[in-house]
Amino acid sequence: MKRLIALTALTLALAGPAHAACFADYKAKQDDPLRLHYGVAQISECSAQAAKRELRPRLARAGWELLNILSIFDDSGLEERKDNAGRHFLRY
């Protein structure tokens, strides 16, 4: 029994705390003709620098250039941004 308790405690310690989902809202553009969009994307780390590193290549594959990261937030901020992001909501 002591072994089971010790093994359970070790497993929980190694697992660490559960991480909440992170999201970023951003602005991007395309040239010739100029097109702008506002979007929301899920990111793996909750920081603006991580968001830039992740989103630049994702957007570039679709021909978009990241202009800036507006904010970083958790899933509690998703619903209020959904309408504004439109088709770019969780697209990239």
C-alpha positions, 0 to 999 in steps of 0.5 A: 500500500505504501508503494502504491501511495508513493508511486501515485505521489511521484506520478502526480509530481512529474505530471505537474499542473494542468496548463490552460489553453492559450490564445492570441489575437493578431492583425495580418496583411497581404499586399497587392492588393492590400488586404488586412485581417484580424484573427484569433489563434491557439498558441502553445505558450502564453507569451507574445514572443511565442505567439509571434514565433508560432504565427509568422510561419502559419500565416506565411504559408497562407500568404499573410504577413503578421503585423502584430499581436494584440493580446494573449488570453485564455479560453475565457476570452474566446467568445467575445472575440469570435464575431470580430475574427469571423472566418479567421477565428482559430483558422491559423 
